[in-house]
Every structure is written in C-alpha cells, then in structure tokens.
Amino acid sequence: MRRMSSQPVTVISMPLEDEFKERISAETDATFIPVSAQQDEVIPQIANAEGILVSNMLKADATLFDAAPNLRVLSGVGVGYDNADVVEATRRGIAICNTPGVLSEAVADLTLASILMLSRNLLGHIEYVRSGAWSRREPGPLLSHDIKGKLLGIVGFGRIGQEVARRAEMLGMRTAFYDVFQDPPTGAPATTYLPLEDLLAQADFITMHVDLNETTWHMISTPQLKLMKPSAYLINTSRGPVIDQPALTEALQADTIAGAALDVFEVEPVAEDDPIYTLPNVIPFNHMGTATEETRMAMRGLAVDNMLAVLRGETPPAIVNPEVLRPAT
C-alpha cells in the first residue's frame, strides 16, 4: 500500500538528473517508473496521481484522465502537445504544460544545418569519400549551390521560426514567412509576410515550424508541393503530419522538388521498408532536433518547474491551457 502523505502524489516517467529527482521528492510523494511512452504501462501507476511528468509521446486522453481522477497537471517536454486532448483536460481542470523557448535555438540550429547539408550535398560528398570513389579518382558529385541571396520561406513564425530567421540573415539569406498573422511579432527579425501559395512558389528553401492541429494537418500535400520550384528544398523539424508523407515521397521520387531534410515523420520510428528515408535526395533524422545535453536538461528542468508550480497553486512558467488556473466567475 502507498504510504500516507500530506504531499501531492506524483508519477514520473522520464529520465531525470538527481537534482531534479531531489526537488520533486522534496515537495511531493513521488513514484519514479521506467521511462515509457505507452499508455497501458503508465495507467496502472497513476490512480492517486495529482501530477504526472512524462514524455510528450504519451497519449493523454480521456482514458488516461479517467485513470487519474485526482490529476491536476500533466507536464511534458517539447513545444508540441498534440499528444494531449487539451479540450478534455481543460474541461476536467487539468493543466497541460509544455517547454517552449528553451529548445528554440537547438531546433533552429538543426534547421540551419539541414539547409547547409542540402545546398552543399554534404551526404553525397561523404558517401563519395567513404565508398572509395575519391581514392579511385572517379568523377565526384555535381557542383552544389551557395545559400547567400537565396530565399528561405518560414512556415510558422513563432520562437523557433524567428531563431531560424536570425541565423539565415547572418548567412546572407533573404527570408519571408507565412503564419496566421501578417505583422512580425515585436522583437522578431525583419522579414516579409507572404501568403502560403506565394511563399511556396518563390522560396528556394521551405522550413516548417508550426504546431500540429486541425488546420496544419497535411498543410503541405500534392497541390502545395507542385507550387514549389523544382530546385527547392523542404525541411521539417515541427511535426510529421503537417506534411502528407506519401505525397512528399512521390514528389521526391519524381523530382518535383530537389530534396528534403526531415527530423519528423507521420509515423515514428519510420518503418524499415518506407522509401522516404532511403531516397538519395532525403536527409532523414531521428526526431533529434532538441538532442543536445544542454537543451534536454533545460527542457527537463522546465517540465519539473511547471509541474511543481501547479501543485503549489502557482502559475507555471509554461502552460497550454492557463484558463484552468483562473478562479471561476
């Protein structure tokens, strides 16, 4: 049986540094369970939980909420929260917390690295050397392209999109953006708004930085891909389903666009027989946009801060549905 405690009960299914574990244990009656993104493995552990700290890969819906009738806060890592039924959580008064801001620079860095890898065909040159073709003096890959003066189209101009724009500007690229707003936020780098169709048609690179929701699901599909230049590249470090993956595969196979760099996919991990990651004009990553020691630690720290703040009755640093914290009127 669980020991009697006046502290709020928490369940943690996330790798944490000792300092974070000690903070949680000092303020809550904490249970640390093996790291898992599987709902059926987490549910048996959360009957008394008031706070849950998990990966944002965990499906958090009515089934999970029913298993935790005392739940006050579900805190995860990452900007996206499409794994959680926010409407249902809000109806039940459950705070959904994420970790924006602390990961923006790491994801922007990966985006910039993707632009450079695509424009300079770095994978092709690496393979040329590793295969022994260079040693055999065989003809090398074709010449690649500079990025200076090229137009980068940024779809989604939030924190990450703005960090991408700052990096692109330093390298001499031109930028334009598409979002639900047309005026850049205060403090954002200078850029130009374009309707999505115009952005796709004009840009040399398109990079995706949008949340996944009903309006962004498959926002890039066959009609949009056909608008892009045959010489253009597509980069996605946001959420896999914002791009229609079969449509993208077809476009890449047909050379409708020049190539793509993808850190996210519609289904992860990618199946071994999926052609998307074997195409020569695709650079595939394993959802590692935030995978630096510094960024992951900052994300975990913010996730802990969020959970503990809600349990104290305070406003957390980052919350998706702040209305659950407001007193009823």
C-alpha atoms as a printed R data frame, in Angstrom:
    type eleno elety resid chain resno       x      y       z
1   ATOM     1    CA   MET     A     1   0.000  0.000   0.000
2   ATOM     2    CA   ARG     A     2   1.083  3.586  -0.619
3   ATOM     3    CA   ARG     A     3   2.323  5.330   2.487
4   ATOM     4    CA   MET     A     4   0.169  8.070   3.925
5   ATOM     5    CA   SER     A     5   1.451 11.511   2.972
6   ATOM     6    CA   SER     A     6   0.184 15.064   3.074
7   ATOM     7    CA   GLN     A     7   2.220 15.846  -0.021
8   ATOM     8    CA   PRO     A     8   0.694 15.690  -3.506
9   ATOM     9    CA   VAL     A     9   1.231 12.381  -5.264
10  ATOM    10    CA   THR     A    10   3.272 12.469  -8.471
11  ATOM    11    CA   VAL     A    11   4.282  9.882 -11.050
12  ATOM    12    CA   ILE     A    12   7.387 10.468 -13.145
13  ATOM    13    CA   SER     A    13   8.186  8.518 -16.307
14  ATOM    14    CA   MET     A    14  11.106 10.498 -17.651
15  ATOM    15    CA   PRO     A    15  14.896 10.269 -17.308
16  ATOM    16    CA   LEU     A    16  15.906 12.947 -14.795
17  ATOM    17    CA   GLU     A    17  19.108 14.180 -13.225
18  ATOM    18    CA   ASP     A    18  19.433 13.569  -9.491
19  ATOM    19    CA   GLU     A    19  18.941 17.250  -8.717
20  ATOM    20    CA   PHE     A    20  15.515 17.192 -10.366
21  ATOM    21    CA   LYS     A    21  14.538 13.963  -8.637
22  ATOM    22    CA   GLU     A    22  15.514 15.500  -5.305
23  ATOM    23    CA   ARG     A    23  13.414 18.619  -5.965
24  ATOM    24    CA   ILE     A    24  10.385 16.529  -6.846
25  ATOM    25    CA   SER     A    25  10.828 14.222  -3.857
26  ATOM    26    CA   ALA     A    26  11.180 17.179  -1.502
27  ATOM    27    CA   GLU     A    27   7.763 18.565  -2.467
28  ATOM    28    CA   THR     A    28   5.755 15.519  -3.498
29  ATOM    29    CA   ASP     A    29   5.142 11.875  -2.750
30  ATOM    30    CA   ALA     A    30   6.890 10.757  -5.912
31  ATOM    31    CA   THR     A    31   6.902  7.455  -7.743
32  ATOM    32    CA   PHE     A    32   9.509  7.032 -10.478
33  ATOM    33    CA   ILE     A    33   8.552  4.422 -13.054
34  ATOM    34    CA   PRO     A    34  10.508  3.127 -16.047
35  ATOM    35    CA   VAL     A    35  10.583  5.538 -18.937
36  ATOM    36    CA   SER     A    36   7.740  4.700 -21.285
37  ATOM    37    CA   ALA     A    37   5.525  6.351 -23.847
38  ATOM    38    CA   GLN     A    38   2.969  3.538 -23.693
39  ATOM    39    CA   GLN     A    39  -0.351  4.494 -22.155
40  ATOM    40    CA   ASP     A    40  -1.186  0.967 -20.964
41  ATOM    41    CA   GLU     A    41   2.055  0.847 -18.980
42  ATOM    42    CA   VAL     A    42   1.547  4.213 -17.305
43  ATOM    43    CA   ILE     A    43  -2.159  3.921 -16.440
44  ATOM    44    CA   PRO     A    44  -1.788  1.298 -13.672
45  ATOM    45    CA   GLN     A    45   0.576  3.647 -11.821
46  ATOM    46    CA   ILE     A    46  -1.483  6.842 -11.703
47  ATOM    47    CA   ALA     A    47  -4.664  6.119  -9.716
48  ATOM    48    CA   ASN     A    48  -3.688  8.616  -6.985
49  ATOM    49    CA   ALA     A    49  -1.575 10.977  -9.051
50  ATOM    50    CA   GLU     A    50  -2.100 14.731  -8.853
51  ATOM    51    CA   GLY     A    51   0.885 15.415 -11.073
52  ATOM    52    CA   ILE     A    52   2.329 13.410 -13.957
53  ATOM    53    CA   LEU     A    53   5.669 14.122 -15.626
54  ATOM    54    CA   VAL     A    54   6.109 12.245 -18.890
55  ATOM    55    CA   SER     A    55   7.376 12.325 -22.431
56  ATOM    56    CA   ASN     A    56   5.120 14.199 -24.814
57  ATOM    57    CA   MET     A    57   4.847 10.944 -26.766
58  ATOM    58    CA   LEU     A    58   2.397  9.628 -24.158
59  ATOM    59    CA   LYS     A    59  -1.207  9.658 -25.367
60  ATOM    60    CA   ALA     A    60  -3.073 11.780 -22.825
61  ATOM    61    CA   ASP     A    61  -6.784 11.452 -23.477
62  ATOM    62    CA   ALA     A    62  -9.996 10.642 -21.581
63  ATOM    63    CA   THR     A    63  -8.791  7.087 -20.964
64  ATOM    64    CA   LEU     A    64  -5.719  8.306 -19.146
65  ATOM    65    CA   PHE     A    65  -7.608 11.067 -17.335
66  ATOM    66    CA   ASP     A    66 -10.223  8.562 -16.145
67  ATOM    67    CA   ALA     A    67  -7.414  6.502 -14.604
68  ATOM    68    CA   ALA     A    68  -6.206  9.536 -12.620
69  ATOM    69    CA   PRO     A    69  -9.290 11.203 -11.117
70  ATOM    70    CA   ASN     A    70  -7.179 13.452  -8.873
71  ATOM    71    CA   LEU     A    71  -4.935 14.696 -11.676
72  ATOM    72    CA   ARG     A    72  -4.177 18.424 -11.616
73  ATOM    73    CA   VAL     A    73  -1.255 18.724 -14.014
74  ATOM    74    CA   LEU     A    74   0.313 16.751 -16.858
75  ATOM    75    CA   SER     A    75   3.750 18.147 -17.655
76  ATOM    76    CA   GLY     A    76   5.772 17.082 -20.673
77  ATOM    77    CA   VAL     A    77   8.822 18.136 -22.642
78  ATOM    78    CA   GLY     A    78   8.724 19.772 -26.057
79  ATOM    79    CA   VAL     A    79   6.721 22.530 -27.669
80  ATOM    80    CA   GLY     A    80   4.120 20.311 -29.320
81  ATOM    81    CA   TYR     A    81   1.207 18.975 -27.310
82  ATOM    82    CA   ASP     A    82  -0.797 17.170 -29.971
83  ATOM    83    CA   ASN     A    83  -0.479 14.015 -27.871
84  ATOM    84    CA   ALA     A    84  -2.861 15.558 -25.300
85  ATOM    85    CA   ASP     A    85  -6.593 16.126 -25.571
86  ATOM    86    CA   VAL     A    86  -6.395 19.707 -24.342
87  ATOM    87    CA   VAL     A    87 -10.133 20.307 -24.624
88  ATOM    88    CA   GLU     A    88 -10.903 17.323 -22.413
89  ATOM    89    CA   ALA     A    89  -8.125 18.228 -19.985
90  ATOM    90    CA   THR     A    90  -9.446 21.774 -19.705
91  ATOM    91    CA   ARG     A    91 -12.966 20.509 -19.100
92  ATOM    92    CA   ARG     A    92 -11.627 18.488 -16.195
93  ATOM    93    CA   GLY     A    93  -9.472 21.309 -14.846
94  ATOM    94    CA   ILE     A    94  -6.181 19.600 -15.686
95  ATOM    95    CA   ALA     A    95  -3.241 21.834 -16.598
96  ATOM    96    CA   ILE     A    96  -1.271 20.761 -19.686
97  ATOM    97    CA   CYS     A    97   2.281 22.121 -19.600
98  ATOM    98    CA   ASN     A    98   4.992 22.139 -22.264
99  ATOM    99    CA   THR     A    99   8.514 23.540 -22.594
100 ATOM   100    CA   PRO     A   100   8.694 26.258 -25.257
101 ATOM   101    CA   GLY     A   101  11.579 28.689 -25.522
102 ATOM   102    CA   VAL     A   102  14.357 26.562 -24.067
103 ATOM   103    CA   LEU     A   103  14.553 24.390 -27.183
104 ATOM   104    CA   SER     A   104  14.186 27.044 -29.871
105 ATOM   105    CA   GLU     A   105  17.873 27.550 -30.552
106 ATOM   106    CA   ALA     A   106  18.680 23.832 -30.782
107 ATOM   107    CA   VAL     A   107  15.896 23.217 -33.313
108 ATOM   108    CA   ALA     A   108  16.895 26.330 -35.259
109 ATOM   109    CA   ASP     A   109  20.485 25.080 -35.361
110 ATOM   110    CA   LEU     A   110  19.345 21.748 -36.824
111 ATOM   111    CA   THR     A   111  17.266 23.614 -39.404
112 ATOM   112    CA   LEU     A   112  20.276 25.652 -40.431
113 ATOM   113    CA   ALA     A   113  22.433 22.526 -40.569
114 ATOM   114    CA   SER     A   114  19.796 20.943 -42.822
115 ATOM   115    CA   ILE     A   115  19.883 23.917 -45.178
116 ATOM   116    CA   LEU     A   116  23.656 23.679 -45.452
117 ATOM   117    CA   MET     A   117  23.625 19.903 -45.905
118 ATOM   118    CA   LEU     A   118  21.049 20.124 -48.670
119 ATOM   119    CA   SER     A   119  22.568 23.080 -50.504
120 ATOM   120    CA   ARG     A   120  26.095 21.639 -50.463
121 ATOM   121    CA   ASN     A   121  25.026 17.998 -50.966
122 ATOM   122    CA   LEU     A   122  27.130 17.032 -47.967
123 ATOM   123    CA   LEU     A   123  25.727 13.500 -47.726
124 ATOM   124    CA   GLY     A   124  26.640 12.899 -51.356
125 ATOM   125    CA   HIS     A   125  30.203 14.045 -50.791
126 ATOM   126    CA   ILE     A   126  30.553 11.976 -47.616
127 ATOM   127    CA   GLU     A   127  29.370  8.880 -49.454
128 ATOM   128    CA   TYR     A   128  31.761  9.666 -52.334
129 ATOM   129    CA   VAL     A   129  34.698  9.585 -49.934
130 ATOM   130    CA   ARG     A   130  33.554  6.626 -47.799
131 ATOM   131    CA   SER     A   131  32.791  4.475 -50.827
132 ATOM   132    CA   GLY     A   132  36.376  4.794 -52.024
133 ATOM   133    CA   ALA     A   133  35.299  6.602 -55.189
134 ATOM   134    CA   TRP     A   134  37.543  9.556 -54.419
135 ATOM   135    CA   SER     A   135  40.530  7.257 -53.839
136 ATOM   136    CA   ARG     A   136  39.801  5.651 -57.204
137 ATOM   137    CA   ARG     A   137  39.666  9.128 -58.784
138 ATOM   138    CA   GLU     A   138  36.144  8.557 -60.026
139 ATOM   139    CA   PRO     A   139  34.085 11.618 -61.000
140 ATOM   140    CA   GLY     A   140  32.711 13.346 -57.914
141 ATOM   141    CA   PRO     A   141  29.248 14.716 -57.172
142 ATOM   142    CA   LEU     A   142  27.992 17.627 -59.215
143 ATOM   143    CA   LEU     A   143  28.662 21.155 -58.019
144 ATOM   144    CA   SER     A   144  26.334 22.343 -55.284
145 ATOM   145    CA   HIS     A   145  24.889 25.780 -54.508
146 ATOM   146    CA   ASP     A   146  25.595 28.783 -52.308
147 ATOM   147    CA   ILE     A   147  22.896 29.883 -49.882
148 ATOM   148    CA   LYS     A   148  23.763 33.590 -49.910
149 ATOM   149    CA   GLY     A   149  20.941 35.509 -51.554
150 ATOM   150    CA   LYS     A   150  18.589 32.529 -51.578
151 ATOM   151    CA   LEU     A   151  15.041 32.951 -50.237
152 ATOM   152    CA   LEU     A   152  14.126 30.977 -47.130
153 ATOM   153    CA   GLY     A   153  10.389 30.559 -46.624
154 ATOM   154    CA   ILE     A   154   9.490 30.063 -42.960
155 ATOM   155    CA   VAL     A   155   6.091 28.483 -42.344
156 ATOM   156    CA   GLY     A   156   5.249 29.323 -38.745
157 ATOM   157    CA   PHE     A   157   6.938 32.412 -37.307
158 ATOM   158    CA   GLY     A   158   6.937 31.662 -33.602
159 ATOM   159    CA   ARG     A   159  10.001 31.343 -31.388
160 ATOM   160    CA   ILE     A   160  11.741 28.695 -33.490
161 ATOM   161    CA   GLY     A   161  10.879 30.312 -36.807
162 ATOM   162    CA   GLN     A   162  12.303 33.602 -35.585
163 ATOM   163    CA   GLU     A   163  15.531 31.947 -34.444
164 ATOM   164    CA   VAL     A   164  15.853 30.361 -37.878
165 ATOM   165    CA   ALA     A   165  15.389 33.775 -39.499
166 ATOM   166    CA   ARG     A   166  18.154 35.283 -37.354
167 ATOM   167    CA   ARG     A   167  20.585 32.555 -38.380
168 ATOM   168    CA   ALA     A   168  19.641 32.777 -42.039
169 ATOM   169    CA   GLU     A   169  20.121 36.535 -42.037
170 ATOM   170    CA   MET     A   170  23.664 36.164 -40.697
171 ATOM   171    CA   LEU     A   171  24.456 33.894 -43.646
172 ATOM   172    CA   GLY     A   172  23.141 36.353 -46.191
173 ATOM   173    CA   MET     A   173  19.861 34.633 -46.973
174 ATOM   174    CA   ARG     A   174  16.642 36.505 -47.640
175 ATOM   175    CA   THR     A   175  13.634 35.459 -45.583
176 ATOM   176    CA   ALA     A   176   9.853 35.574 -45.826
177 ATOM   177    CA   PHE     A   177   7.257 33.965 -43.602
178 ATOM   178    CA   TYR     A   178   3.711 32.671 -43.517
179 ATOM   179    CA   ASP     A   179   1.601 32.478 -40.361
180 ATOM   180    CA   VAL     A   180  -1.925 33.239 -39.162
181 ATOM   181    CA   PHE     A   181  -0.694 36.815 -38.544
182 ATOM   182    CA   GLN     A   182   0.905 39.135 -41.082
183 ATOM   183    CA   ASP     A   183   2.833 41.543 -38.851
184 ATOM   184    CA   PRO     A   184   6.012 40.053 -37.339
185 ATOM   185    CA   PRO     A   185   5.921 39.875 -33.523
186 ATOM   186    CA   THR     A   186   7.682 42.551 -31.520
187 ATOM   187    CA   GLY     A   187  11.408 41.861 -31.439
188 ATOM   188    CA   ALA     A   188  11.313 39.485 -34.391
189 ATOM   189    CA   PRO     A   189  13.947 39.840 -37.114
190 ATOM   190    CA   ALA     A   190  12.951 41.926 -40.105
191 ATOM   191    CA   THR     A   191  11.253 39.838 -42.763
192 ATOM   192    CA   THR     A   192   8.315 39.835 -45.173
193 ATOM   193    CA   TYR     A   193   4.905 38.176 -44.947
194 ATOM   194    CA   LEU     A   194   3.723 36.199 -47.956
195 ATOM   195    CA   PRO     A   195   0.577 34.131 -48.457
196 ATOM   196    CA   LEU     A   196   1.428 30.436 -48.315
197 ATOM   197    CA   GLU     A   197   0.952 29.857 -52.044
198 ATOM   198    CA   ASP     A   198   3.304 32.741 -52.907
199 ATOM   199    CA   LEU     A   199   5.854 31.626 -50.342
200 ATOM   200    CA   LEU     A   200   5.919 28.103 -51.741
201 ATOM   201    CA   ALA     A   201   6.256 29.344 -55.301
202 ATOM   202    CA   GLN     A   202   9.082 31.793 -54.614
203 ATOM   203    CA   ALA     A   203  11.264 30.208 -51.927
204 ATOM   204    CA   ASP     A   204  14.440 28.240 -52.516
205 ATOM   205    CA   PHE     A   205  14.001 26.554 -49.133
206 ATOM   206    CA   ILE     A   206  10.787 25.977 -47.185
207 ATOM   207    CA   THR     A   207  11.086 25.181 -43.472
208 ATOM   208    CA   MET     A   208   8.160 24.084 -41.312
209 ATOM   209    CA   HIS     A   209   7.708 25.410 -37.752
210 ATOM   210    CA   VAL     A   210   4.010 25.035 -36.949
211 ATOM   211    CA   ASP     A   211   2.042 23.252 -34.250
212 ATOM   212    CA   LEU     A   212   0.073 20.193 -35.304
213 ATOM   213    CA   ASN     A   213  -3.656 20.851 -35.195
214 ATOM   214    CA   GLU     A   214  -6.729 20.578 -37.408
215 ATOM   215    CA   THR     A   215  -5.608 23.466 -39.613
216 ATOM   216    CA   THR     A   216  -2.000 22.332 -40.082
217 ATOM   217    CA   TRP     A   217  -2.548 18.588 -40.634
218 ATOM   218    CA   HIS     A   218  -1.259 17.858 -44.184
219 ATOM   219    CA   MET     A   219  -0.968 21.576 -44.903
220 ATOM   220    CA   ILE     A   220   1.771 20.544 -47.336
221 ATOM   221    CA   SER     A   221   0.417 17.962 -49.782
222 ATOM   222    CA   THR     A   222   0.443 17.395 -53.527
223 ATOM   223    CA   PRO     A   223  -1.061 20.775 -54.549
224 ATOM   224    CA   GLN     A   224   1.406 22.679 -52.369
225 ATOM   225    CA   LEU     A   225   4.397 20.617 -53.491
226 ATOM   226    CA   LYS     A   226   3.525 21.320 -57.112
227 ATOM   227    CA   LEU     A   227   3.796 25.046 -56.371
228 ATOM   228    CA   MET     A   228   7.413 24.725 -55.288
229 ATOM   229    CA   LYS     A   229  10.368 25.206 -57.605
230 ATOM   230    CA   PRO     A   230  11.967 22.002 -58.941
231 ATOM   231    CA   SER     A   231  15.195 23.344 -57.396
232 ATOM   232    CA   ALA     A   232  13.637 23.968 -53.964
233 ATOM   233    CA   TYR     A   233  14.126 22.024 -50.751
234 ATOM   234    CA   LEU     A   234  11.673 21.232 -47.946
235 ATOM   235    CA   ILE     A   235  12.702 20.977 -44.283
236 ATOM   236    CA   ASN     A   236  10.505 19.769 -41.431
237 ATOM   237    CA   THR     A   237  11.507 19.903 -37.760
238 ATOM   238    CA   SER     A   238   7.991 20.508 -36.389
239 ATOM   239    CA   ARG     A   239   5.555 17.577 -36.542
240 ATOM   240    CA   GLY     A   240   5.469 14.811 -39.133
241 ATOM   241    CA   PRO     A   241   1.780 15.014 -40.096
242 ATOM   242    CA   VAL     A   242   1.983 18.667 -41.179
243 ATOM   243    CA   ILE     A   243   3.345 17.149 -44.396
244 ATOM   244    CA   ASP     A   244   1.480 14.478 -46.362
245 ATOM   245    CA   GLN     A   245   4.302 11.924 -46.346
246 ATOM   246    CA   PRO     A   246   3.128  9.742 -49.261
247 ATOM   247    CA   ALA     A   247   2.650 12.888 -51.346
248 ATOM   248    CA   LEU     A   248   6.138 14.084 -50.407
249 ATOM   249    CA   THR     A   249   7.637 10.687 -51.250
250 ATOM   250    CA   GLU     A   250   6.014 10.813 -54.675
251 ATOM   251    CA   ALA     A   251   7.240 14.369 -55.268
252 ATOM   252    CA   LEU     A   252  10.802 13.446 -54.284
253 ATOM   253    CA   GLN     A   253  10.789 10.355 -56.491
254 ATOM   254    CA   ALA     A   254   9.525 12.429 -59.414
255 ATOM   255    CA   ASP     A   255  11.986 15.284 -58.759
256 ATOM   256    CA   THR     A   256   9.064 17.667 -58.349
257 ATOM   257    CA   ILE     A   257  11.285 19.265 -55.698
258 ATOM   258    CA   ALA     A   258  15.041 18.893 -55.287
259 ATOM   259    CA   GLY     A   259  15.104 17.287 -51.870
260 ATOM   260    CA   ALA     A   260  14.098 17.312 -48.222
261 ATOM   261    CA   ALA     A   261  15.527 17.151 -44.715
262 ATOM   262    CA   LEU     A   262  13.139 15.555 -42.239
263 ATOM   263    CA   ASP     A   263  13.531 15.283 -38.473
264 ATOM   264    CA   VAL     A   264   9.911 14.161 -38.018
265 ATOM   265    CA   PHE     A   265   7.643 11.691 -39.807
266 ATOM   266    CA   GLU     A   266   3.980 10.782 -39.842
267 ATOM   267    CA   VAL     A   267   4.714  7.512 -38.040
268 ATOM   268    CA   GLU     A   268   7.772  7.194 -35.822
269 ATOM   269    CA   PRO     A   269  10.029  5.356 -35.895
270 ATOM   270    CA   VAL     A   270   9.982  5.028 -39.665
271 ATOM   271    CA   ALA     A   271   9.316  1.508 -40.930
272 ATOM   272    CA   GLU     A   272  12.317 -0.228 -42.453
273 ATOM   273    CA   ASP     A   273  10.555 -0.620 -45.806
274 ATOM   274    CA   ASP     A   274   9.445  3.033 -46.020
275 ATOM   275    CA   PRO     A   275  11.163  4.577 -49.062
276 ATOM   276    CA   ILE     A   276  11.186  8.073 -47.544
277 ATOM   277    CA   TYR     A   277  14.485  7.599 -45.753
278 ATOM   278    CA   THR     A   278  16.251  5.647 -48.495
279 ATOM   279    CA   LEU     A   279  15.775  8.230 -51.246
280 ATOM   280    CA   PRO     A   280  19.083  9.843 -52.269
281 ATOM   281    CA   ASN     A   281  17.565 13.337 -52.102
282 ATOM   282    CA   VAL     A   282  16.340 12.951 -48.487
283 ATOM   283    CA   ILE     A   283  18.284 13.627 -45.304
284 ATOM   284    CA   PRO     A   284  16.483 11.727 -42.522
285 ATOM   285    CA   PHE     A   285  16.971 12.369 -38.813
286 ATOM   286    CA   ASN     A   286  15.527 10.524 -35.833
287 ATOM   287    CA   HIS     A   287  13.490 13.318 -34.174
288 ATOM   288    CA   MET     A   288  16.662 14.746 -32.671
289 ATOM   289    CA   GLY     A   289  16.089 18.476 -33.041
290 ATOM   290    CA   THR     A   290  16.418 19.026 -29.296
291 ATOM   291    CA   ALA     A   291  19.031 16.333 -28.752
292 ATOM   292    CA   THR     A   292  21.781 18.312 -27.084
293 ATOM   293    CA   GLU     A   293  22.814 17.840 -23.473
294 ATOM   294    CA   GLU     A   294  22.167 21.483 -22.647
295 ATOM   295    CA   THR     A   295  18.758 21.693 -24.293
296 ATOM   296    CA   ARG     A   296  17.410 18.418 -22.938
297 ATOM   297    CA   MET     A   297  18.454 19.363 -19.406
298 ATOM   298    CA   ALA     A   298  16.785 22.761 -19.754
299 ATOM   299    CA   MET     A   299  13.618 21.077 -21.048
300 ATOM   300    CA   ARG     A   300  13.501 18.626 -18.165
301 ATOM   301    CA   GLY     A   301  14.113 21.416 -15.676
302 ATOM   302    CA   LEU     A   302  11.271 23.497 -17.094
303 ATOM   303    CA   ALA     A   303   8.945 20.478 -17.090
304 ATOM   304    CA   VAL     A   304   9.717 19.961 -13.394
305 ATOM   305    CA   ASP     A   305   9.181 23.671 -12.672
306 ATOM   306    CA   ASN     A   306   5.826 23.550 -14.436
307 ATOM   307    CA   MET     A   307   4.539 20.539 -12.508
308 ATOM   308    CA   LEU     A   308   5.647 21.760  -9.096
309 ATOM   309    CA   ALA     A   309   4.259 25.250  -9.676
310 ATOM   310    CA   VAL     A   310   0.779 23.926 -10.475
311 ATOM   311    CA   LEU     A   311   0.836 21.644  -7.431
312 ATOM   312    CA   ARG     A   312   1.767 24.640  -5.251
313 ATOM   313    CA   GLY     A   313  -1.173 26.582  -6.638
314 ATOM   314    CA   GLU     A   314   1.099 28.900  -8.631
315 ATOM   315    CA   THR     A   315   1.140 29.856 -12.288
316 ATOM   316    CA   PRO     A   316   3.692 27.650 -14.086
317 ATOM   317    CA   PRO     A   317   6.292 29.157 -16.420
318 ATOM   318    CA   ALA     A   318   4.669 27.461 -19.433
319 ATOM   319    CA   ILE     A   319   1.099 26.221 -19.738
320 ATOM   320    CA   VAL     A   320  -1.031 25.394 -22.751
321 ATOM   321    CA   ASN     A   321  -4.440 25.994 -21.106
322 ATOM   322    CA   PRO     A   322  -3.995 28.745 -18.495
323 ATOM   323    CA   GLU     A   323  -7.761 29.111 -18.132
324 ATOM   324    CA   VAL     A   324  -7.788 26.096 -15.820
325 ATOM   325    CA   LEU     A   325  -5.848 28.170 -13.263
326 ATOM   326    CA   ARG     A   326  -8.299 31.036 -13.206
327 ATOM   327    CA   PRO     A   327 -10.913 31.093 -10.466
328 ATOM   328    CA   ALA     A   328 -14.466 30.510 -11.644
329 ATOM   329    CA   THR     A   329 -16.554 33.643 -12.017
